Amino acid sequence: MTDSRKGFTVWFTGLPSAGKSTLADLLAPELRRRGHGVEVFDGDVVRTHLCKGLGFSKEDRDENIRRIGFVCAMVTRHGGAAIAAAISPYRAIREEVRGKVQNFVEVYVKTAVETCIQRDVKGLYKKALAGEIKGFTGVDDPYEAPANPELIILTEEETPQESAARIVRKLEELGYLAPAPAPSLSAEEEKRMRERLTRLGYLPA
């Protein structure tokens, strides 16, 4: 039997401007609608508060991910749903976090760098390509894709809403979300349905 109160962490990873925050913003209200307490840890917001003072060296980026992982572990341990939307470019530190967070669901938001550049409203890729920003993931710093994520989202092949729905289905399959109840028919809809089934011979006249 599914325990709808089971804590879990959905960890979005992918290139800058891949669509991680968009999916997190779509997923969070659906989880709340299902009765879960939800905390969202967006990479940009976390760096302003939880990880203020950290730079962008590999060591600082790893520490940034460790801190996000630490709070996700706390939320999960107490039965909440944690959503992390951070680039988290290095595979080893993601695996380290996986080992410390219960019910860790890694979602790889796979988007071509050319598409990310088109979506980049902040113009960070443009600055990185011009050499104004150093160590930018996807330009002059590597992104290491997950080897075995629970789910791969191809954002160029489906809408954000379709992607969010697939994430919800995966959480249901894993037993972290109870299936949503089927919508009930109104009295008028039920009457029309019975009349149709009667005409087709499935119900006695």
C-alpha positions in Angstrom: 0.0 0.0 0.0 1.4 3.5 -0.9 2.2 5.8 1.9 1.2 9.2 0.6 3.1 10.8 3.5 6.4 9.2 2.5 9.1 11.9 2.1 11.1 12.1 -1.1 13.4 14.4 -3.0 13.1 15.3 -6.7 16.5 16.5 -7.9 16.5 18.3 -11.2 19.8 18.5 -13.0 20.8 19.9 -16.3 22.5 22.7 -18.2 21.7 26.4 -17.3 18.4 27.4 -18.9 17.5 23.7 -19.6 14.1 24.2 -17.9 14.7 22.9 -14.3 13.1 25.8 -12.5 10.1 25.8 -14.9 9.4 22.1 -14.1 10.0 22.6 -10.4 7.4 25.4 -10.4 4.9 23.2 -12.2 5.5 20.1 -9.9 5.4 21.9 -6.5 1.7 22.9 -6.6 0.6 19.4 -7.8 2.5 17.8 -4.9 0.8 20.2 -2.5 -2.6 19.4 -4.1 -1.8 15.8 -3.3 -1.3 16.7 0.4 2.4 16.9 0.6 4.4 19.6 2.4 6.8 20.9 -0.3 10.0 22.9 -0.1 11.7 24.1 -3.4 15.4 24.8 -3.5 16.1 26.7 -6.6 19.8 27.1 -7.5 19.8 30.9 -7.9 17.8 31.5 -4.7 19.9 29.1 -2.6 23.1 30.9 -3.6 21.6 34.1 -2.4 20.8 32.7 1.1 22.0 29.2 2.1 25.2 29.4 0.0 26.0 33.1 0.1 29.7 33.6 -0.2 30.5 30.5 -2.2 32.1 31.0 -5.6 32.1 28.9 -8.7 35.3 26.8 -8.3 34.7 23.1 -8.4 35.2 22.9 -4.6 32.6 25.7 -4.0 30.1 24.2 -6.5 30.4 20.8 -4.7 29.9 22.5 -1.3 26.8 24.3 -2.8 25.3 20.9 -3.8 26.2 19.4 -0.4 24.3 22.1 1.4 21.3 21.7 -0.8 21.5 18.0 -0.3 21.6 18.4 3.5 18.4 20.4 3.6 16.7 18.1 1.2 17.6 15.2 3.4 16.1 16.9 6.4 12.8 17.7 4.5 12.6 14.1 3.3 13.4 12.6 6.7 10.4 14.4 8.2 8.0 13.3 5.5 8.1 16.3 3.2 8.7 16.6 -0.5 11.9 18.4 -1.4 12.5 19.8 -4.9 16.0 20.8 -5.9 16.5 22.7 -9.2 20.3 23.2 -9.4 22.7 22.7 -12.3 24.8 20.3 -10.2 27.1 19.7 -13.1 29.4 17.0 -11.5 28.3 13.4 -11.4 30.3 12.4 -8.3 28.8 15.0 -6.0 25.3 14.1 -7.2 26.0 10.5 -6.3 27.3 11.6 -2.9 24.0 13.4 -2.2 22.0 10.4 -3.5 23.7 8.3 -0.9 22.6 10.7 1.9 19.1 11.5 0.9 16.3 9.0 1.3 14.0 8.3 -1.7 16.2 10.3 -4.1 14.6 10.8 -7.6 17.1 12.2 -10.1 15.4 13.9 -13.1 17.8 14.8 -15.9 16.5 17.8 -17.8 18.2 17.0 -21.1 18.3 20.0 -23.4 20.7 20.9 -26.3 23.0 23.7 -25.4 21.8 25.6 -28.6 18.3 25.5 -27.1 19.5 26.7 -23.7 21.2 29.6 -25.4 17.9 30.6 -27.1 16.1 30.4 -23.7 18.7 32.3 -21.7 16.8 35.5 -20.8 19.7 36.6 -18.6 22.2 36.5 -21.5 24.7 34.5 -19.4 25.6 32.2 -22.3 26.3 35.2 -24.5 28.6 36.6 -21.9 30.4 33.3 -21.4 30.9 32.8 -25.1 32.3 36.3 -25.3 34.8 35.4 -22.5 33.1 37.8 -20.0 32.2 34.9 -17.6 34.7 32.2 -16.9 33.9 28.6 -15.8 30.4 28.6 -17.2 28.8 25.2 -17.4 28.2 24.1 -20.9 30.7 26.6 -22.4 34.1 26.3 -20.7 33.2 24.1 -17.8 31.8 20.5 -18.3 28.4 19.2 -17.5 28.5 15.5 -16.6 25.1 13.9 -17.5 23.7 11.3 -15.0 24.5 7.7 -15.8 21.2 6.2 -14.4 18.7 8.9 -13.6 15.2 7.8 -12.6 13.8 10.0 -15.4 15.1 11.8 -18.5 13.1 14.8 -19.6 13.5 15.9 -23.3 12.3 19.4 -23.1 12.5 20.0 -26.9 10.1 17.1 -27.6 7.2 17.9 -25.1 5.6 20.8 -23.3 6.5 21.6 -19.7 3.1 20.4 -18.7 3.6 17.1 -20.4 7.0 16.8 -18.7 5.6 17.6 -15.3 2.8 15.0 -15.8 5.5 12.4 -16.6 7.3 13.2 -13.4 4.2 12.8 -11.4 3.5 9.4 -13.0 7.1 8.3 -12.2 6.6 9.3 -8.5 3.4 7.3 -8.5 5.2 4.3 -10.0 7.9 4.5 -7.4 5.3 4.6 -4.6 6.1 8.1 -3.4 2.7 9.5 -4.6 -0.7 7.9 -4.3 -2.5 7.8 -7.6 -4.8 10.7 -8.1 -8.5 9.7 -7.7 -10.5 9.6 -10.9 -12.7 12.6 -11.3 -16.3 11.9 -10.3 -19.1 12.4 -12.7 -21.8 14.9 -12.1 -25.4 13.6 -11.8 -26.2 14.9 -15.3 -23.0 13.3 -16.7 -23.8 10.0 -15.0 -27.4 10.1 -16.4 -26.1 10.6 -19.9 -23.6 7.8 -19.5 -26.2 5.4 -18.3 -28.5 6.3 -21.3 -25.7 5.7 -23.7 -24.8 2.4 -22.2 -28.4 1.4 -22.3 -28.7 2.3 -26.0 -25.6 0.2 -26.7 -27.1 -2.7 -24.9 -24.6 -2.8 -22.0 -27.3 -2.0 -19.4 -30.9 -3.3 -19.4 -33.6 -1.0 -20.7 
